[in-house]
Amino acid sequence: MTTPTTRAECQQLDFGDPLAEFRAEFVLPDGVIYLDGNSLGALPRAAKERVRETVEDEWGQGLIRSWNTAGWFDKPAVLGDRLAPLIGAGPGEVVVCDSTSINLFKVVISALRMRPHRKVVVAESASFPTDLYVMAGATGLLDGYQRRLVGQDGQQLEDVLDDDVAVVVLNHVDYRTGHLHDMAEVTARVHEHGALVVWDLCHSVGALPVRVNECGVDFAVGCTYKYLNGGPGSPAFVFAASRHHDAIDQPLSGWHGHAAPFDFTIDYQPAPGIDRFRSGTPQLVSYAALEASLGIWERVDLDALRAKSQAMVSLFTDLVEQQCAGFGVEIVSPRGTGGSQVALRHADGYAVMCALIDRGVIGDFRAPDLMRFGFTPLYLQYVDVWDAVQALREVLATESWRHSRYASRATVT
Ligand SMILES: Cc1ncc(COP(=O)(O)O)c(C=O)c1O
């Protein structure tokens, strides 16, 4: 695609967009260009009705009967099967439950128990911090574990892999820069050393096609509130390759992961298959919103999604390069070969982002100096990308970001 040089050319791209029809399925506030669907996805219209139904009918009228009549007990597995195609998993390999952090804890301990004689865990220094914190928490409960960090002191994956490594946890797409790992190649390299690999898919699920089984992945975790539009705090997911299921011994062995929870036995007996990753009672109102959103995803062609995402990322990057030159902005992300996001470095990135948000263009900021823009092909248009860059140029050119109200940071950036 040659970069459009006018807004009208962007409009032409929107007319030819095979995903254009999906935009009408989302609630998008007037006067807002939303470039933060990589943090919290937009509200699907169908979610409002599905949540209302869950609250008023299933809870209000069905009461406790809804555990059976509305299929509440099976929601984690049912939604797991509906989500599975988005990451290239098979039926019975994904369960929707808990948060990404909690699921990572369960997966890391399970993986360590599957490699009991190995005492090294590997992660990335650029990883989303919760992954590092959870791994430290998990290994801190056990004796004698050592952590090696890819990216620390220039270390590459090949420098830290050897036959002492039990598990490697990697972010498929870097949350800051958008860098995308080659999942097949990296997984194969980890396996050559006999270690297990866990992929954090938070920034790739719903952003691009993911193929866990084709790549031979052992475990994966991810959230559903970003590109999947499941709503604030929506339940996360765990993938475990079916070949591992019988060996999985996860530490948060609650009653919903029991083989026969309503037998109320004294001893824990894990459920067969992926259900053993469940722990306690699911947050069913949140599941309802996710369920509605998955109804949209089932109709999305993931290759068309990837093509539009890459086109939008390239368009944004090219326009920033052309129109925001000379204002101290550096493009940090790959051009269309990474995830569905672009990071721009600016010494006063926080203030610039705040001023941009006041202009109706919503992105976010990641310390110390990155402005982050997410491109969600289901509800964004090419003209939005054009208009966003014009707004950014205006904020930079007028230096409106220097206003004192942008000087102090809010709790959430
Ligand atoms: C890569 C990655 N992993 C994990 C998380 C956090 O997961 P949660 O807070 O839902 O447990 C995030 C949140 O943004 C993330 O970007």
The ligand as a Gaussian input file, in Angstrom:
#p B3LYP/6-31G(d) Opt

LIG

0 1
 C        1.597000      -8.737000      28.663000
 C        0.703000      -8.607000      29.854000
 N        0.633000      -9.603000      30.754000
 C       -0.149000      -9.515000      31.845000
 C       -0.912000      -8.380000      32.067000
 C       -1.712000      -8.203000      33.344000
 O       -2.609000      -9.135000      33.570000
 P       -3.707000      -9.031000      34.721000
 O       -3.579000      -7.700000      35.395000
 O       -5.006000      -9.083000      33.982000
 O       -3.472000     -10.147000      35.607000
 C       -0.882000      -7.341000      31.162000
 C       -1.705000      -6.142000      31.405000
 O       -1.702000      -5.177000      30.709000
 C       -0.055000      -7.442000      30.035000
 O        0.027000      -6.443000      29.158000

